[in-house]
Amino acid sequence: MQNSFSRISWLWCGFSTREWGDLSKESFRRRDTSFNTFAQSLGVTLENFVLMGQVHGNNVRIMNQRDAGSVIDQTDGLVTKEKGLVLVVQTADCLPILFADVSKKIIGVAHAGWRGTLAGIGASVVNSMTQLGSDPKDILIDSGPCLGPCHFEVKEDVFVLFKDKFGADKDINIERKGKTFLDLRKANFKLLLEAGINPLNIKTVGRCTYCQPENFFSFRRDGNDFRQMGWVGIKK
Ligand SMILES: [Zn+2]
């Protein structure tokens, strides 16, 4: 699926739809045909990919060539300035976020579910990119399909945590017909702005994973382990 990074010629980037089949960590580890076919479509091999353990935290790691072809445990964000690495975030309802500093050619990915959002995973990626030399004002953001505010119903315990974090922002903490919902995208965008990202540099392809069974896997809807993915890499 095309995104706002697609115009940047030196990047591999995008968000997959379910026509590619399951692109989960398990699929990668099994060397499934779906993953190999996907790699071939980019013109890379599985050894170019770097995946994350994804534990709903805010740990970010800086990747080098020696990390190629691996799954990095205990992490929900990756950054690199190395060519040839394709950083991957796998999702079914969580928000996949891609980062690109077009000035310094530094990139990143984040996996943001509600826990990671509260933990500030997006800002952690921005911080790690800054360590590599990025100025936040040069960082472009794009984000993929996730469980939308139409379907991201949460119980009071989670809703209270978001109210504590985001205050009275009715665009993020939504009450509808006696039920409570979250807007994961807007929550993350707000935190990215606070991390110094220019609002004009934040984009999304939109889409609710639950609303579009023809296009996306949704854990909330399907309850299985199938995943789509977001990816960004600096071409060699
Ligand atoms: Zn929906």
Boltz pocket constraint, residues with backbone or C-beta under 6 A from the ligand:
constraints:
  - pocket:
      binder: B
      contacts: [[A, 147], [A, 148], [A, 149], [A, 150], [A, 151], [A, 208], [A, 209], [A, 210], [A, 211]]
      max_distance: 6.0
